[in-house]
Structure formats: C-alpha cells, structure tokens
Amino acid sequence: MRTPACGPDGGERRHLYLMLDAFRAERAHPLPDPPMTPSQAYDAMVRLGGTGACTAT
C-alpha cells in the first residue's frame, strides 16, 4: 500500500512493525487444540491432494 500523501512507505513500515510485534515470543500463548496425529495429517493431505500435478501416475 502506498501512502504518498502521508509519507513514503509509511503504510508498509507500520504493517511490518505490527506483524513483528505480533510474532514476539512474549505474545505466545497455548493453542486451543492439540496438534494433529500423523494419521490425521496423512488423511488431510490425501483428501486435499485430489488429482493435482504431484499425484503419481
């Protein structure tokens, strides 16, 4: 996003600072759900895989 009326690259810099602040370790908190099991991850990949270019022929 360009913000020439407000200053060069002002929007980009603000967005970067907001994102970097959000990724700080101090902001970390436990996730609401446990991680997927290997079986669940495999099932999800199979369902999402469809007939894409990576499918073995």
C-alpha positions as CSV (number, residue, x, y, z in Angstrom):
1,M,0.0,0.0,0.0
2,R,1.5,3.3,-1.0
3,T,0.7,6.4,1.2
4,P,2.3,9.3,-0.7
5,A,0.1,11.9,1.0
6,C,1.2,10.7,4.4
7,G,4.8,9.9,3.6
8,P,6.7,7.4,1.6
9,D,6.3,3.8,2.6
10,G,4.5,4.8,5.8
11,G,1.9,2.1,5.5
12,E,4.4,-0.7,4.7
13,R,6.5,0.2,7.6
14,R,3.6,0.3,10.0
15,H,2.3,-3.0,8.8
16,L,5.8,-4.5,9.2
17,Y,6.1,-3.3,12.8
18,L,2.6,-4.6,13.6
19,M,3.5,-8.0,12.3
20,L,6.8,-8.2,14.0
21,D,5.2,-7.2,17.3
22,A,2.6,-9.9,16.8
23,F,5.3,-12.6,16.4
24,R,7.2,-11.7,19.6
25,A,7.7,-14.6,22.0
26,E,6.2,-12.6,24.8
27,R,2.9,-12.8,22.9
28,A,2.9,-16.6,22.7
29,H,0.1,-18.5,24.3
30,P,-1.1,-22.1,24.3
31,L,-3.0,-23.2,21.2
32,P,-6.6,-24.2,21.8
33,D,-6.3,-27.6,20.1
34,P,-3.6,-30.3,20.3
35,P,-1.5,-30.9,17.1
36,M,-2.8,-33.4,14.6
37,T,-1.6,-37.0,14.8
38,P,0.4,-38.4,11.9
39,S,-2.6,-40.3,10.8
40,Q,-4.8,-37.2,10.9
41,A,-2.2,-35.3,8.9
42,Y,-2.0,-38.0,6.3
43,D,-5.7,-38.2,5.9
44,A,-6.0,-34.5,5.5
45,M,-3.3,-34.5,2.8
46,V,-5.0,-37.3,0.9
47,R,-8.3,-35.5,1.0
48,L,-6.8,-32.2,-0.1
49,G,-4.5,-33.8,-2.7
50,G,-7.1,-34.5,-5.3
51,T,-5.7,-35.1,-8.8
52,G,-3.0,-32.4,-8.8
53,A,0.3,-32.5,-10.7
54,C,2.1,-34.2,-7.8
55,T,-0.2,-37.3,-8.0
56,A,1.7,-40.5,-9.0
57,T,0.7,-41.9,-12.4
